Every structure is written in C-alpha cells, then in structure tokens.
Amino acid sequence: MTEHPKCKIHFARMEITMSISVALTVEHEQIQKRTFTNWINAQLSKRCPPSYVSDLFSDLRDGSQLLDLLEVMSGQPMVSSHAVPLVSKS
C-alpha cells in the first residue's frame, strides 16, 4: 500500500516545522545561558578581587563562585567551613 502524495508533503512539512522548533529552542537556551553568564559576570566584577565565569555550568559547579555572588548580592561576607571535593559516581 502506497502513501498518498499529499500525506508525504504533510509529513515533510511537519518534520521541517519540528526541526525549526528544535533549532529555535536550542538557540533560545544559548541566548539565556549567555545572558545569565553576562549578568553574573557583571555582579562578580563588583567584588574585590573580581571573579569571572566563563562557562555557567562548569564554573558554578563547586559553589565557590556562587558564594562570591551571594557576597556581592547580600553585601555580607560568606564563609565556607570546609571544601568538599567533588566525587564522581560510577
């Protein structure tokens, strides 16, 4: 049994629409990440000494720059009691 030509066109349009939607979602996420990274860097530049985030996900992972950001936002020093190394789970 063969498909009707109009069905093929309809499915092709749906695939194109879905591809565009995915591309726009990825682009939107990249813009949001870049915007938030720029905002964090603007806040961290007020710190003495200034701090800098280049990759939002990896640089904030250990929490030290989050503490720096909290210091800037609250105006109060944040003291960490101890550093706990990240342990990779298998």
PyMOL commands that set and color helices and strands:
alter all, ss='L'
color gray80, all
select helices_A, chain A and resi 5-44+56-59+64-74
alter helices_A, ss='H'
color red, helices_A
deselect
rebuild
show_as cartoon
